[in-house]
Amino acid sequence: MVLSGIMIRMNLTDSFVKLLKPLLQPVFQVSSNCIYTIIIGFLCGFPMGAGVTAQLYERNRITRKEADFLLAFCNNIGPVYFLTFALPVIGIGKILPCLFGMYGIPLFYGIILRYTVYKKSFSRHSVSIENNAVAPSCLQALDESVMASLTNITKLGGYMIFFNLLNLIPALIFQGNDLFQALISAFLEITGGIQLLGNNAQIFSLCLLTFGGLSCIAQTNSMIQGTDLSLNKYILHKLILTAICAVYYSALI
């Protein structure tokens, strides 16, 4: 969060994406700031994709249309979390097919959106702002990024604690039905929930990792607060992606 905040504030996103820009720009036909959001959203985990989208949009570095497009598919769980925690807990050995389900499907979904719902060329207004924006000093950018990151981390931790506490409700209501308790727990807060599920309900766990659970929805909402970006649209796209992944994982498993 700190490093990303510094790059955004100092207009360094274009330099950051130089390596992957020749690969991604011909596919998506978007600005450097959009490419930066795609990279961060797929590599850094919930809710960094939403956070970066909101930061760039608030600074007029991307348009509302671009922000809606990016929010539809760029807010995913991180690959380190997925590979080192989620898959071992679920008991899945097919790493490459699951990687495609977790990241390939959202990526192709974004490409489809780009040439259907968002088929009209995006405005170059964001590019002109990107090139002309006045960057703060390094120390000022660092100070602002540290404070913003500490605030966000505190909020995200608070959401995780709150939704884990809500697990007390299904535990009291559905005593004796451990599987149902675990399913509800995973839907509330995914990390604690999939630990309870283990290798039970593997397809449900994999699909829920795509959706994110209620805790991740709340975290995403906290990232886009203060903007006019729509949480309902975000949830709709997540539901569509989850449905596609359900079909894929059912065929796979």
Disulfide bonds with the S-S distance in Angstrom:
none
